[in-house]
Amino acid sequence: KLMKKLLIALLALLLYIAGAMAEDVPQYFIEGDYAYSVYGDEVILERCINAEPLPAEITLPTEIGGRPITAYDFVYHTARTDGPVRVIVPEGVTDFGNAFGETNAITEIVLPASLSHIEEGSLCWGDAEITVHLDNPYFTCEDGFLIDQRTSTLLYVAPSGQNNPLPAVKRL
């Protein structure tokens, strides 16, 4: 009887560990024109499959697969455009990666109050003006300079900031 209880306890422990490990492995999906991954509670929009040419204004989706999107990475990488493009990142998104790498026709990006992380180098591909929601506690964009206020790091210089004096920052 003791051996049976030990075996049941060991089996329960193994099932618990297997379930925990499964949450650490991203799962990949395709829905409509988008490819995305789910990693625990995080949903990362990774690719727009049929994105050429880009429309004049892109409002990124807020959810996919019935779950809220928390991050964008390489969504429109190297997408072709027929003219200037304005991008709106919706509320609820916390992480912005290199969603538009090598897509140099983007002229404006609007960032939400919920955004808490911008991957370094994710805005080095073009000459877009940046607008940050006034309620964002982490980032500010003044005189064309996008700054991470937590670390006093200059993340990006928009075209409107190129002739302005460099703001007081600790890191470039």
Summary of the structure (lengths in Angstrom):
residues: 172
radius of gyration: 20.7
end to end distance: 66.6
largest distance: 80.6
contacts: 486
relative contact order: 0.10
helix: 15%
strand: 35%
